[in-house]
Amino acid sequence: MGAEIWGRGGDSLAPLAIKGDQLRGIKYRLPVASAQLKSAILIAALFAQGETIVEEPAPSRDHTERLLRTMGAELESDGPKITLAPKSTPLLHLDLNIPGDISSAAFWLVAGAIHPNAKIQVMNTGINPTRMGIIEVLLDMGAKIQIERERIEGGEPVADLTVESSELVGRQIGGSIIPRLIDEIPLIAVAGCVARGTTVIRDAAELRVKETDRISATVKELSKAGGRHR
């Protein structure tokens, strides 16, 4: 896109120096399904000359696309391809109610499902389809979850969630659903420790290269609590 960036370690380590310049639109295929990387490119593309096309190897969170559309950006999605044209006028300002994060709600959903005598309501929670993997998996495991008062706020689907004590069953989890629940996999592992049968989680190697090795950390902590793994 034409940006000039300097840093240690072959310009890959902080601190980084960034020189502003006129950016140009590009066509870019993401190496992995990453909403963070995608969002950085789309926001930069707002100020570039010419359109920018981003292609994803698998669907990732689309909060940025929804917000940009709501604010008037010329953005189109066609399957894995996202096209953004630079806007000649400023984006629209908005008054927004930010819904509750489903990754935070997931702690309560799992807690309610595995507790022997619980009924928990989580109000005003975002149920963006690209983030619903945790609910889909818990329902498949037998969790009693109700989704009520579904509505759209600021371009995002929102609902109230109710979870009750449930008898969970182990499941095989992997493939295309993983990007939609990547941050909730440690919680699914907790549910799997309580579920009847074996829970298998595959295709989650990205968890090893986040802020910490979440796979190793999850296995270590669950082992302390008596969880079994292999």
Secondary structure as UniProt FT lines:
FT   STRAND          4..7
FT   HELIX           8..11
FT   STRAND          13..19
FT   STRAND          23..24
FT   STRAND          27..29
FT   HELIX           35..45
FT   TURN            46..47
FT   STRAND          48..49
FT   STRAND          52..55
FT   HELIX           63..70
FT   TURN            71..72
FT   STRAND          74..78
FT   TURN            79..80
FT   STRAND          81..85
FT   HELIX           102..114
FT   STRAND          119..126
FT   HELIX           129..131
FT   HELIX           133..140
FT   TURN            141..142
FT   STRAND          144..153
FT   TURN            154..155
FT   STRAND          156..164
FT   STRAND          172..173
FT   HELIX           175..180
FT   HELIX           182..184
FT   HELIX           185..194
FT   STRAND          200..201
FT   HELIX           205..209
FT   HELIX           214..224
FT   TURN            225..226
//
